[in-house]
Amino acid sequence: MEVALASMLAQQGVGGGFEIIVADGRSNDGTRKILDRMAAASQNLRVIDNPRQIVSTGLNLAIHAARGEVIVRMDGHACYAPDYVACCLDALAASEAQNVGGPALTQASGFIQEANALAYHSAFSVGGARFHDPAYEGWVDTVTYGCWRKQTLVDLGFFDEELVRNQDDELNLRLVRSGGRIWQTPKIRSWYVPRASLAALFRQYAQYGYWKVRVIQKHRLPASVRHLVPGSFVACLILLTPLASFWAWARTALGVLLGLYVLANLGASVVTCRHRENWKYLPVMPVVFAAYHFGYGWGFLRGVADFLVFMRSPQQASKLTR
């Protein structure tokens, strides 16, 4: 958090000045002491409380507290180029977009985190989402973090406070379906710190998959077919595995499905390591890809069970997944 805040406070080229509002979810790991110390040393930094302790409520509290006409979202798990805010403002002014942002660049240290970062930029792990492509510039369906005119967020009704995860994707879905557009440019640079263990990566994508079901339930249509693929794959494996004990066709189907996945995973692992010239990560790359796919797929199926079968409310689901 301290590194992220230092990069936020170091923003340059913002002629009219800027304010940084941090919504703290009553952290007990020493973060609040760091925030209070840095706020006392800078007139640009304000700290507010986020009693519900989820991202969407914190974002909305900060937006309501903001005095400026433009909102730039910056998260604590990243660091930012000195011209990040200036480039956001330039892109917002120059384009016809209602939301602008940069690609999801990564900054990693340690073997597993570095392998995770490689997979993070692969179409095989994320289904070709444009914001994972560091070089892509153009129109997208969602973008990292985001920059909007405050009135745009007011008109959209702010972030959905029912969502523990996927609140940014859901807001961008509403924006696009209301006629808005989203622009990505690599000039807007920030570096996301990926999860440092396979277990943490699995849990992260399980939550993404879980809450994606609520987004689909709310809008009655997925934003992209790619959101359905991991859950469908895991569901097929779960259904075919017991049937394979009784029927030959099920054994064949299960073998073909697993065989195709293993071949695709190994192929993507080789391509990813070859493209980045990081062959040392090849032994672990298939497991990293599997953590993305099986985490998201398992979370998606849990979401289907909770939201569509047991008809749990988002409030009940929030208590189960936090």
FENVEN-V961186 format. One record per residue. N is the residue number from 1. RES is the residue in one letter. SS is DSSP state (~ for helix, > for strand, _ for the rest). PSI is psi in degrees with one decimal (NA if undefined). Layout:
BEGIN
<<N | RES | SS | PSI> <N | RES | SS | PSI>>
END
This chain:
BEGIN
<<1 | M | _ | -41.1> <2 | E | ~ | -39.6> <3 | V | ~ | -43.0> <4 | A | ~ | -46.7> <5 | L | ~ | -38.6> <6 | A | ~ | -39.6> <7 | S | ~ | -30.0> <8 | M | ~ | -44.5> <9 | L | ~ | -19.6> <10 | A | _ | 12.6> <11 | Q | _ | 140.2> <12 | Q | _ | 160.2> <13 | G | _ | 15.5> <14 | V | _ | 94.7> <15 | G | _ | -40.7> <16 | G | _ | 3.5> <17 | G | _ | 174.1> <18 | F | _ | 159.9> <19 | E | _ | 144.7> <20 | I | > | 121.5> <21 | I | > | 119.7> <22 | V | > | 123.3> <23 | A | > | 107.5> <24 | D | > | 124.8> <25 | G | _ | 48.1> <26 | R | _ | 47.8> <27 | S | _ | 145.0> <28 | N | _ | 22.3> <29 | D | _ | 15.2> <30 | G | _ | -6.0> <31 | T | ~ | -40.0> <32 | R | ~ | -35.9> <33 | K | ~ | -39.7> <34 | I | ~ | -44.7> <35 | L | ~ | -47.2> <36 | D | ~ | -39.4> <37 | R | ~ | -43.7> <38 | M | ~ | -33.0> <39 | A | ~ | -35.6> <40 | A | ~ | -25.6> <41 | A | ~ | -5.6> <42 | S | _ | 130.0> <43 | Q | _ | -9.7> <44 | N | _ | -14.1> <45 | L | > | 128.4> <46 | R | > | 141.3> <47 | V | > | 129.2> <48 | I | > | 161.0> <49 | D | > | 143.9> <50 | N | _ | 82.6> <51 | P | _ | -29.1> <52 | R | _ | -13.5> <53 | Q | _ | 26.7> <54 | I | _ | 157.8> <55 | V | ~ | -45.0> <56 | S | ~ | -39.3> <57 | T | ~ | -38.2> <58 | G | ~ | -42.2> <59 | L | ~ | -45.9> <60 | N | ~ | -39.8> <61 | L | ~ | -41.9> <62 | A | ~ | -39.4> <63 | I | ~ | -44.1> <64 | H | ~ | -34.7> <65 | A | ~ | -18.0> <66 | A | _ | 139.9> <67 | R | _ | -17.4> <68 | G | _ | 169.0> <69 | E | _ | -14.2> <70 | V | > | 135.5> <71 | I | > | 125.6> <72 | V | > | 117.6> <73 | R | _ | 133.0> <74 | M | _ | 122.8> <75 | D | _ | 159.3> <76 | G | _ | -9.3> <77 | H | _ | 29.2> <78 | A | > | 168.7> <79 | C | > | 160.4> <80 | Y | > | 142.7> <81 | A | _ | 151.5> <82 | P | _ | -22.6> <83 | D | _ | 19.2> <84 | Y | ~ | -54.6> <85 | V | ~ | -42.6> <86 | A | ~ | -41.6> <87 | C | ~ | -35.9> <88 | C | ~ | -46.0> <89 | L | ~ | -40.0> <90 | D | ~ | -44.9> <91 | A | ~ | -38.5> <92 | L | ~ | -38.8> <93 | A | ~ | -35.8> <94 | A | ~ | -25.5> <95 | S | _ | 173.8> <96 | E | _ | 19.7> <97 | A | _ | 153.1> <98 | Q | _ | -12.2> <99 | N | > | 135.7> <100 | V | > | 156.9> <101 | G | > | 178.2> <102 | G | _ | 173.5> <103 | P | _ | 163.7> <104 | A | _ | 88.0> <105 | L | > | 161.7> <106 | T | > | 153.8> <107 | Q | _ | 114.8> <108 | A | _ | 155.8> <109 | S | _ | 139.9> <110 | G | _ | 148.5> <111 | F | ~ | -53.3> <112 | I | ~ | -41.5> <113 | Q | ~ | -38.7> <114 | E | ~ | -39.3> <115 | A | ~ | -39.8> <116 | N | ~ | -41.6> <117 | A | ~ | -38.9> <118 | L | ~ | -46.4> <119 | A | ~ | -31.6> <120 | Y | ~ | -29.1> <121 | H | _ | 8.3> <122 | S | _ | 136.7> <123 | A | ~ | -25.4> <124 | F | ~ | -34.8> <125 | S | ~ | -31.8> <126 | V | ~ | 9.8> <127 | G | _ | 22.0> <128 | G | _ | 16.6> <129 | A | _ | 127.6> <130 | R | ~ | -31.2> <131 | F | ~ | -7.4> <132 | H | ~ | -5.0> <133 | D | _ | 110.4> <134 | P | _ | -22.2> <135 | A | _ | -7.2> <136 | Y | _ | 134.8> <137 | E | _ | 126.2> <138 | G | > | -166.9> <139 | W | > | 140.0> <140 | V | > | 167.8> <141 | D | _ | -16.7> <142 | T | _ | 165.9> <143 | V | _ | 156.7> <144 | T | _ | 127.3> <145 | Y | _ | -85.6> <146 | G | _ | 157.9> <147 | C | > | 123.8> <148 | W | > | 157.3> <149 | R | > | 139.8> <150 | K | ~ | -35.7> <151 | Q | ~ | -31.4> <152 | T | ~ | -43.2> <153 | L | ~ | -35.8> <154 | V | ~ | -45.7> <155 | D | ~ | -33.8> <156 | L | ~ | -16.8> <157 | G | _ | 20.1> <158 | F | _ | -171.9> <159 | F | _ | 147.9> <160 | D | _ | 113.1> <161 | E | _ | -0.5> <162 | E | _ | -20.3> <163 | L | _ | 125.7> <164 | V | _ | -36.8> <165 | R | _ | 169.5> <166 | N | _ | 15.9> <167 | Q | ~ | -30.4> <168 | D | ~ | -42.7> <169 | D | ~ | -41.0> <170 | E | ~ | -41.0> <171 | L | ~ | -40.6> <172 | N | ~ | -32.3> <173 | L | ~ | -44.1> <174 | R | ~ | -39.7> <175 | L | ~ | -48.0> <176 | V | ~ | -41.7> <177 | R | ~ | -13.4> <178 | S | _ | 4.2> <179 | G | _ | 1.0> <180 | G | _ | 170.6> <181 | R | _ | 154.5> <182 | I | > | 130.9> <183 | W | > | 134.5> <184 | Q | > | 135.8> <185 | T | _ | 135.9> <186 | P | _ | -5.8> <187 | K | _ | -25.9> <188 | I | _ | 107.7> <189 | R | _ | 126.7> <190 | S | > | 158.3> <191 | W | > | 116.2> <192 | Y | > | 141.3> <193 | V | _ | 109.4> <194 | P | _ | 168.8> <195 | R | _ | 147.1> <196 | A | _ | 0.3> <197 | S | _ | 156.8> <198 | L | ~ | -36.6> <199 | A | ~ | -43.0> <200 | A | ~ | -37.5> <201 | L | ~ | -44.6> <202 | F | ~ | -46.6> <203 | R | ~ | -41.1> <204 | Q | ~ | -49.1> <205 | Y | ~ | -23.2> <206 | A | ~ | -39.7> <207 | Q | ~ | -39.8> <208 | Y | ~ | -46.6> <209 | G | ~ | -41.0> <210 | Y | ~ | -51.4> <211 | W | ~ | -16.9> <212 | K | ~ | -32.8> <213 | V | ~ | -41.1> <214 | R | ~ | -38.4> <215 | V | ~ | -44.9> <216 | I | ~ | -40.7> <217 | Q | ~ | -42.1> <218 | K | ~ | -42.3> <219 | H | ~ | -4.7> <220 | R | _ | 23.2> <221 | L | _ | 133.6> <222 | P | _ | 148.6> <223 | A | _ | -27.8> <224 | S | _ | 149.2> <225 | V | _ | -28.7> <226 | R | ~ | -24.9> <227 | H | ~ | -18.9> <228 | L | ~ | -16.9> <229 | V | ~ | -50.9> <230 | P | ~ | -41.4> <231 | G | ~ | -40.9> <232 | S | ~ | -40.8> <233 | F | ~ | -49.7> <234 | V | ~ | -37.9> <235 | A | ~ | -41.0> <236 | C | ~ | -41.5> <237 | L | ~ | -42.8> <238 | I | ~ | -39.2> <239 | L | ~ | -39.1> <240 | L | ~ | -29.6> <241 | T | ~ | -50.3> <242 | P | ~ | -32.3> <243 | L | ~ | -27.7> <244 | A | _ | -19.7> <245 | S | _ | -16.6> <246 | F | _ | -33.2> <247 | W | _ | 137.9> <248 | A | ~ | -37.2> <249 | W | ~ | -34.5> <250 | A | ~ | -39.5> <251 | R | ~ | -41.8> <252 | T | ~ | -47.3> <253 | A | ~ | -42.9> <254 | L | ~ | -42.1> <255 | G | ~ | -41.7> <256 | V | ~ | -45.0> <257 | L | ~ | -47.4> <258 | L | ~ | -39.4> <259 | G | ~ | -43.8> <260 | L | ~ | -40.1> <261 | Y | ~ | -45.0> <262 | V | ~ | -43.9> <263 | L | ~ | -44.8> <264 | A | ~ | -40.9> <265 | N | ~ | -47.2> <266 | L | ~ | -41.0> <267 | G | ~ | -44.2> <268 | A | ~ | -35.8> <269 | S | ~ | -44.4> <270 | V | ~ | -46.1> <271 | V | ~ | -43.5> <272 | T | ~ | -47.3> <273 | C | ~ | -34.7> <274 | R | ~ | -42.7> <275 | H | ~ | -38.7> <276 | R | ~ | -3.9> <277 | E | _ | 47.2> <278 | N | _ | 66.0> <279 | W | ~ | -22.3> <280 | K | ~ | -20.1> <281 | Y | ~ | -5.7> <282 | L | ~ | -41.2> <283 | P | ~ | -31.3> <284 | V | ~ | -14.2> <285 | M | ~ | -41.0> <286 | P | ~ | -35.4> <287 | V | ~ | -37.0> <288 | V | ~ | -46.5> <289 | F | ~ | -42.1> <290 | A | ~ | -35.9> <291 | A | ~ | -40.9> <292 | Y | ~ | -53.3> <293 | H | ~ | -49.1> <294 | F | ~ | -32.4> <295 | G | ~ | -53.0> <296 | Y | ~ | -44.5> <297 | G | ~ | -43.7> <298 | W | ~ | -43.4> <299 | G | ~ | -39.8> <300 | F | ~ | -43.9> <301 | L | ~ | -38.1> <302 | R | ~ | -39.3> <303 | G | ~ | -41.2> <304 | V | ~ | -45.1> <305 | A | ~ | -47.3> <306 | D | ~ | -47.1> <307 | F | ~ | -35.6> <308 | L | ~ | -30.4> <309 | V | ~ | -56.1> <310 | F | _ | -7.3> <311 | M | _ | 42.5> <312 | R | _ | 146.9> <313 | S | _ | 158.8> <314 | P | ~ | -32.7> <315 | Q | ~ | -42.9> <316 | Q | ~ | -42.8> <317 | A | ~ | -37.3> <318 | S | ~ | -40.8> <319 | K | ~ | -28.4> <320 | L | ~ | -25.0> <321 | T | ~ | -9.6> <322 | R | _ | NA>>
END
